Amino acid sequence: MTETGAADTGDDTVTGGGSAAVEREASGGAETADGRDDVATETGPEEVEREASGVERDAAIGDGAVGIGPLEATVRGRRTVRKFNGKPLDKRLVIELLEAASWAPFHSRQEPWRFILFCGDGRKKFAEAMMSTLNKETKAEWGEWFEDQFCRLIPAHLLVVIPADPRQKAWEDAFSAASALIQNFQLLAWERRIGVVWKTNEYNWDPRFHRAVGVKPGERIVGTLHIGYFDRVPRAGKRLPIDQLLTCFEE
Ligand SMILES: Cc1cc2nc3c(=O)[nH]c(=O)nc-3n(C[C@H](O)[C@H](O)[C@H](O)COP(=O)(O)O)c2cc1C
């Protein structure tokens, strides 16, 4: 098992996809989107503070420099965190972050989302639900590790749930709105030096997991968020220059 984090689709983890997949899940992840290990850098918490507070913003707009406001600094500086340090996190803080994050746009009469939070001893319920989807061998090999992660090192797990509307537009509107909310949550958490990983592992679709955590028939999980404090900021992946992605009609 590696010590470093890595992105993980986690897809095969719960379907008996073998230890490589589990190891990725276990190590927190995987290859990142660009295929390299998401190794933590030497960057320490002070660095996060700097990035998160936007202190690194550039010279003022108007003197010819590109201005970076605090929001842009947070958007650029936020990283997915997969390695947590076990420091407790107050449930009220998660709720406060959700209150602010819920100002994401939505395009339905009512907000399309609801949330299921596991913290304190409630984390056991999450761990058991997730592990109920593992096959015997995987559970025997990784059960303890998962329990340590889910019940000790990571202080909170949050499910973002929406209705599975059969109408495509309504479904996509709800999914998109919930995704905007999740990103709001990640950014707001980052500002407070709280790390988040947004997971879409197989168990998000597993009826056994749904039953165990109270996701109702006709609901879908948009993401499982693991939330907590961390010591190291993971290295940033690449982003392509926008001119490689942009089609622009000007005349
Ligand atoms: C819809 C979505 C699903 C994701 N699912 C996972 C996941 O299952 N496991 C994981 O480790 N990371 C997951 N991530 C995190 C991405 O891997 C991460 O955002 C990406 O590597 C870029 O890193 P950054 O967030 O630090 O910029 C997911 C992100 C998104 C937006």
The ligand as an SDF file (V2000), in Angstrom:
LIG
                    3D

 31 33  0  0  0  0  0  0  0  0999 V2000
  -17.4670   14.0700  -10.6960 C   0  0  0  0  0  0  0  0  0  0  0  0
  -16.1660   13.7750   -9.9990 C   0  0  0  0  0  0  0  0  0  0  0  0
  -15.9320   12.5120   -9.5080 C   0  0  0  0  0  0  0  0  0  0  0  0
  -14.7440   12.2140   -8.8140 C   0  0  0  0  0  0  0  0  0  0  0  0
  -14.5530   10.9580   -8.3080 N   0  0  0  0  0  0  0  0  0  0  0  0
  -13.4200   10.6760   -7.6430 C   0  0  0  0  0  0  0  0  0  0  0  0
  -13.2290    9.3860   -7.0840 C   0  0  0  0  0  0  0  0  0  0  0  0
  -14.0910    8.5020   -7.1800 O   0  0  0  0  0  0  0  0  0  0  0  0
  -12.0670    9.1510   -6.4360 N   0  0  0  0  0  0  0  0  0  0  0  0
  -11.1140   10.1220   -6.2890 C   0  0  0  0  0  0  0  0  0  0  0  0
  -10.0940    9.8370   -5.6820 O   0  0  0  0  0  0  0  0  0  0  0  0
  -11.2770   11.3650   -6.7970 N   0  0  0  0  0  0  0  0  0  0  0  0
  -12.3980   11.6540   -7.4650 C   0  0  0  0  0  0  0  0  0  0  0  0
  -12.5930   12.9170   -7.9580 N   0  0  0  0  0  0  0  0  0  0  0  0
  -11.5620   13.9540   -7.7710 C   0  0  0  0  0  0  0  0  0  0  0  0
  -10.7590   14.1480   -9.0560 C   0  0  0  0  0  0  0  0  0  0  0  0
   -9.9590   13.0140   -9.2880 O   0  0  0  0  0  0  0  0  0  0  0  0
   -9.9160   15.4160   -8.9210 C   0  0  0  0  0  0  0  0  0  0  0  0
  -10.7960   16.5230   -8.8910 O   0  0  0  0  0  0  0  0  0  0  0  0
   -8.9490   15.5600  -10.0820 C   0  0  0  0  0  0  0  0  0  0  0  0
   -7.8930   14.6300   -9.9570 O   0  0  0  0  0  0  0  0  0  0  0  0
   -8.3380   16.9590  -10.1810 C   0  0  0  0  0  0  0  0  0  0  0  0
   -7.6670   17.2800   -8.9810 O   0  0  0  0  0  0  0  0  0  0  0  0
   -7.9950   18.6290   -8.1890 P   0  0  0  0  0  0  0  0  0  0  0  0
   -9.4180   18.4970   -7.6830 O   0  0  0  0  0  0  0  0  0  0  0  0
   -6.9890   18.6540   -7.0690 O   0  0  0  0  0  0  0  0  0  0  0  0
   -7.8290   19.7670   -9.1400 O   0  0  0  0  0  0  0  0  0  0  0  0
  -13.7620   13.2320   -8.6290 C   0  0  0  0  0  0  0  0  0  0  0  0
  -14.0130   14.5190   -9.1430 C   0  0  0  0  0  0  0  0  0  0  0  0
  -15.1950   14.7940   -9.8040 C   0  0  0  0  0  0  0  0  0  0  0  0
  -15.4380   16.1940  -10.3280 C   0  0  0  0  0  0  0  0  0  0  0  0
  1  2  1  0
  2  3  1  0
  2 30  2  0
  3  4  2  0
  4  5  1  0
  4 28  1  0
  5  6  2  0
  6  7  1  0
  6 13  1  0
  7  8  2  0
  7  9  1  0
  9 10  1  0
 10 11  2  0
 10 12  1  0
 12 13  2  0
 13 14  1  0
 14 15  1  0
 14 28  1  0
 15 16  1  0
 16 17  1  0
 16 18  1  0
 18 19  1  0
 18 20  1  0
 20 21  1  0
 20 22  1  0
 22 23  1  0
 23 24  1  0
 24 25  2  0
 24 26  1  0
 24 27  1  0
 28 29  2  0
 29 30  1  0
 30 31  1  0
M  END
$$$$
